[in-house]
Amino acid sequence: MSGKFVLQWGEFDLEPTEGYVEGPTRDDVRSIVLHLGLCENGFVVLAQSESKFIQTGIADPEEPEAGLVVQYRDGGNDKHFQLNDEFVDAARAVEMLLAYFDDPKTIGEKGPWVRIEG
């Protein structure tokens, strides 16, 4: 299933600071999200298209130890959700991105999620 995804990351304060992989593997996803967990800034996006993706990033660059946020989008603005856990650790973010990697259609069942307004 990996051929349909693009993995992108950026704004990391540790090398590799940014990157892009077409057709990533599960190990690519796991490695870069765990790397994000060691950083004080940055984001990772696993995308099928511009409007269908899951992403994680440092919740608060002023307090990187607070953890990560995880969001997914399945089309328009009304289908943009955030994991209802205030902040998660890198292991939970890996779990969510790999669940999306395995079957994007079931990510809504992996929540709890809250819709992002706007």
N, C-alpha and C positions, 0 to 999 in steps of 0.2 A: 504493500500500500504506500510505501514511502515515496514513490515516484511522483505522486500528486502534491507533495508538500514543498515549501520553501522554508528554511530555517534562517532567521536573521537575528543578529544581536548587535548592540552598540552602546556607546557611552560608558563602557567598562573602564574602571580606573586601573585595572591590571591587564597585562597581555594575555590573550589576544583582546584588544580593545573593541574590535568590531569585526563582523564577518557575515557571510552569506553562503548558504549551501543549498543547491537544488537537489531534491531527492535524498534528504538526510536519512540516516539510519537511527534506530532506537538509541544506539550508543552515542551518536552525535548529539541528540536531544538531551540525553542524560548528562553528558559531560559538560555541555555549555551551560545548562541550568545550574549544575553543581558549582561551576566556576562563578556564575553570577552570585551565588550564595556567599562567596568569599570577597566580593567586591563591596564598595561603598556607594556605587552608582551603577545604573545600567538597566537594560531590558532585553528580553528574548521574545521573539514572535515565531510561532509555527503556523504558517498560513497555507490555506488552499487557494485563496484569492484575497483581494483587498477588503472584502466584506465578510469573509469566513476565515476565522483564525482564533487561536488561543494565544494569550500573551501573559508574561509575568515580568515584574520589575521590582526594584527596590522601592518599598512603600514610602520611605521618607529619607532622602539623601542626608538630611541633617542628623538622623538617627538610624543608620543602616542596620544596627543590631535589632531593630524592631521587626525586621523580616520583609517578606515579599507579599505582593498582591497578585492575584490571578484573575484574569478576565477572559471571557470568550464572546465572540460575536458570530451570529448565524444569519447574516443578511443585513437588513436595514437597522436604523438607529434604535428601533423598538425591540430589537433582538440582541442587545448588548448587555451582558451580565457580568457581575463580579462575585467571586466566591465569598460567601457570607462570613467566613472566618476573618476576623479583623486583619490579621497578618498571619502568614504561614512561613514555615521554614523551607529550605531548599528541597528537602526530601519530599514534602507534600506537593511542592510546585512540580517536581519531576514526575510524581505520581499522576498529577492532573494532565500535564503535557503528553505523557506517554499514553494515557487513556484516550486523549484526543487523537493521537497518532494512530492508535489501534482501531478506533471507530468513532469518528467525529459525531456521528448521529446520536450516540449515546451519552455525550458529555453532559447534557442537561440532567441526567440521572445521577451524576457523580457529585452533585452539590452538597450542601444547599447553596443556591445562587440567589442573588437579588438583581433586579433589573436596574441598569444605570439610566437615570433620567437624562434627557437632553440629546 
